[in-house]
Amino acid sequence: MIVKEIMDENVITMDPDVTVQEAAKKMVGEGTKFLIVTKEEKLVGIVTEWDFVKKVAGEEEFKENAKLRTIMTKKVIVVPPDTEIRDAAEIMSSNNIKKLPIVENNVLTGVVTAMDILAAEPKLIEQISELILTTGKQKPVAG
């Protein structure tokens, strides 16, 4: 099975120049734990709940009108839609990430989460269960 078969095509995106507050409101309004950040339809980053927590905790200087680009992860790991689910799970596990954008011809086509993979392939639970239980920092890695 490949990620295209289980990916969510309804990805919530925002521009990197919106404020952090606007992005947070969008996440709450949409009931999501992450946003994909795009500029001119190109993926330029990802923002998760953890990015907001770091901001509030004062890990980085916070300005009232800070832009989303100041807290987003810029080096986003992506895979093409024909990636095998097992390979996606390995990529997520080895890079400590729970969301994996799917990109084809430099265009965002969807996203797969660790929970999506577990729902589709329960036999991968051992490989990815530690990742889901992890509450530590994500490691930005180019991809």
Steps between C-alpha positions, in 0.01 A plus 500: 500500500623851420448830682280640222237244603477629857609865482269784591461726197319773695811663641462824691758750380598852594738762368824553700421869535182461706541565869557221749169598661312465167655157449405389851141613445490311171625183667239527776225580251591207277563263791847410376834452672711625210507729198697469182658833410499590131610796292379525142374141529846370599557327834733715710439366850285323754366621833385267776361548849852446630622810312242709687593345833866590445398858420284536812765338717739773392751278325517767232434872526130564446362815345129574507468518122749223425456338162441130450838473326667570836375178660456261206734214427661591168681178418204273435537135415268403215434190293337435162151343487633162382703447820426168670329542838771294669766737359302805616476351849877444504565858386268637768645281772864568416441877481265524801217659299129427515386681185634428153402729211451330164644694208485425127668720239574760771127524582350404837245226436425383853632404840532175693515483877633227725142421598401462133774242457397308810138493388602367158774262609454384861795263464729807494393591853827389659706709257306822550342470848797659676473800269134555587573487872794738470440851627854626440624746246482423132825500308485712183662306219520597133306283266 
